[in-house]
């Protein structure tokens, strides 16, 4: 995979994760080929990373992503004037949902039921076969991320973890864990960003050429 090779050239320290990163790309590409959805979750800085990944997937990252002719025709048939504008300006998405993005639901569930299960509740609602859940935890031990992964797996989704050098409890719960070789939280996060950028680039290139 060209983008992963470029990643390792820029960050030789990540060579130890190459196989896992490539497998993550394959799994996400398979997800989208099967009309699946990528679900994401994280806490703190990892929450920001989860939202960042969703942003790169849902609109053009390095490709323009023009709409397909069938999508353009549907928009035009709904409204010839506005549909024409939408058909020219909207971009083809790679469907992603960040589980950190519904504060009313999350705070209500945290208050009424259990604050550690807000992601799990959403995973139970969204996750299905052919989906992928990406959980981000620098320690690998975030209880709410682990709970979401268990639920997603139960629903038939494949689970990918982003963590630090040990992987923590993620090793026992997630199907695949990308363990970047750092121990300090901020250093782990510094390596997570180029990893998920390379993944997003690789996935985008699998579907868009423009």
C-alpha positions in Angstrom: 0.0 0.0 0.0 1.6 3.2 -1.2 0.4 5.5 1.5 1.5 3.1 4.2 4.9 2.8 2.7 5.2 6.6 2.6 4.1 6.8 6.2 6.9 4.4 7.3 9.4 6.5 5.3 8.3 9.6 7.1 8.0 7.9 10.5 10.4 4.9 10.7 9.3 4.3 14.3 6.0 3.1 13.0 7.5 0.2 11.0 6.5 -2.1 13.9 2.8 -1.3 13.2 2.9 -1.7 9.4 1.1 -5.0 9.2 -1.7 -3.9 11.6 -2.1 -0.6 9.7 -2.4 -2.3 6.4 -5.0 -4.8 7.8 -7.0 -1.9 9.2 -7.1 -0.4 5.7 -8.2 -3.7 4.2 -11.0 -4.1 6.8 -12.3 -0.6 6.4 -12.2 -0.9 2.6 -14.2 -4.2 2.9 -16.6 -2.4 5.2 -17.4 0.3 2.6 -17.6 -2.2 -0.3 -20.3 -4.0 1.7 -22.1 -0.7 2.3 -21.1 -0.6 5.9 -20.4 2.3 8.3 -17.4 3.2 10.3 -18.2 4.0 14.0 -15.6 5.9 16.1 -15.1 6.8 19.7 -12.5 8.2 22.0 -12.0 10.4 25.1 -10.4 13.8 25.4 -7.8 14.2 22.8 -8.8 10.9 21.4 -12.3 12.2 21.0 -10.9 15.0 18.8 -9.0 12.3 16.8 -12.2 10.3 16.4 -14.0 13.4 15.1 -11.0 14.2 12.8 -11.2 10.7 11.2 -14.9 11.1 10.6 -14.3 14.4 9.0 -11.7 13.0 6.6 -14.0 10.1 5.6 -17.2 12.0 5.2 -15.9 14.5 2.6 -13.1 14.9 0.2 -9.7 14.4 1.9 -7.2 14.6 -1.0 -9.7 13.6 -3.7 -12.6 15.7 -5.1 -15.2 12.9 -4.9 -17.7 13.9 -7.5 -21.2 12.4 -7.1 -22.1 9.4 -9.2 -24.6 9.8 -12.1 -27.4 8.0 -10.2 -26.9 10.2 -7.2 -26.9 13.3 -9.4 -30.1 12.1 -11.1 -31.9 11.5 -7.7 -31.1 15.1 -6.6 -32.2 16.6 -9.9 -35.5 14.6 -9.8 -36.2 15.8 -6.3 -35.8 19.5 -7.3 -34.4 20.5 -10.7 -33.1 23.9 -9.6 -31.7 23.2 -6.1 -30.9 19.6 -7.1 -28.5 20.9 -9.8 -26.6 23.0 -7.2 -26.5 20.1 -4.8 -25.3 17.7 -7.5 -22.4 20.0 -8.3 -21.3 20.9 -4.8 -22.0 17.8 -2.6 -19.2 15.2 -2.3 -19.4 11.4 -2.2 -19.0 10.4 1.5 -17.5 7.4 3.1 -20.1 6.9 5.8 -18.8 7.5 9.4 -20.5 8.2 12.7 -18.6 9.6 15.7 -20.2 8.3 18.9 -19.0 11.4 20.7 -21.3 13.6 18.8 -24.7 13.4 20.6 -24.3 15.2 23.9 -28.0 15.2 24.7 -28.3 11.4 24.4 -24.9 10.8 26.1 -25.6 13.1 29.1 -29.1 11.7 29.5 -27.9 8.1 29.4 -25.0 9.0 31.7 -27.4 10.5 34.2 -30.2 7.9 34.0 -28.2 4.7 33.5 -24.4 4.6 33.5 -21.8 7.2 32.2 -19.4 4.4 31.1 -21.9 2.9 28.7 -22.9 5.9 26.6 -20.8 4.7 23.6 -22.0 1.2 24.2 -25.6 2.3 23.9 -25.0 4.0 20.6 -23.0 1.0 19.3 -26.0 -1.2 20.2 -28.2 1.2 18.1 -25.9 1.6 15.1 -23.5 -1.4 14.7 -24.3 -4.1 12.3 -22.6 -6.8 10.3 -20.0 -5.4 7.8 -19.4 -2.3 10.0 -16.2 -1.3 11.6 -15.8 0.3 15.0 -12.6 2.3 15.7 -11.9 2.9 19.3 -9.1 5.2 20.4 -7.5 4.9 23.9 -3.9 5.8 24.6 -3.8 3.4 27.5 -5.9 0.8 25.9 -7.9 0.6 29.1 -10.7 3.1 28.7 -13.8 1.3 30.0 -16.3 3.1 27.8 -14.3 2.3 24.7 -13.9 -1.4 25.7 -17.7 -1.6 26.4 -18.5 -0.1 23.0 -16.2 -2.7 21.3 -17.9 -5.6 23.0 -21.3 -4.4 21.9 -20.1 -3.7 18.3 -18.6 -7.2 18.1 -21.8 -8.7 19.4 -23.7 -6.9 16.6 -21.3 -8.3 14.0 -19.0 -5.4 13.5 -15.2 -5.6 13.2 -13.3 -3.7 15.9 -10.0 -1.8 15.5 -8.2 -0.2 18.4 -5.6 2.6 18.3 -3.4 2.6 21.4 0.0 2.9 22.9 2.9 0.4 23.0 1.2 -2.0 25.4 -2.3 -2.0 24.0 -3.8 -2.5 27.5 -7.1 -4.3 27.7 -7.7 -3.6 24.0 -5.6 -6.7 23.3 -8.2 -8.9 24.8 -11.3 -7.1 23.4 -10.6 -5.7 20.0 -10.1 -7.8 16.8 -7.1 -5.6 15.8 -5.0 -3.2 17.8 -2.6 -0.7 16.3 0.0 -0.1 19.1 2.2 2.8 18.4 5.6 2.6 20.1 5.2 5.3 22.7 4.1 5.4 26.4 3.4 9.1 27.1 -0.2 10.1 26.2 0.8 13.1 24.1 3.4 11.2 22.3 1.0 8.4 21.5 -1.4 10.9 20.1 1.3 12.5 18.0 1.8 9.2 16.3 -1.9 8.4 16.0 -2.5 11.3 13.7 -0.1 10.3 10.9 -1.4 6.7 11.2 -5.0 7.6 10.7 -4.2 10.1 8.0 -2.4 7.3 6.1 -5.4 5.0 6.6 -7.9 7.6 5.4 -5.7 8.3 2.3 -5.5 4.6 1.5 -9.2 4.1 1.9 -10.1 7.1 -0.1 -7.8 6.1 -3.0 -9.6 2.7 -3.1 -12.9 4.4 -4.0 -12.0 7.7 -5.7 -9.5 8.6 -8.4 -10.3 12.2 -9.2 
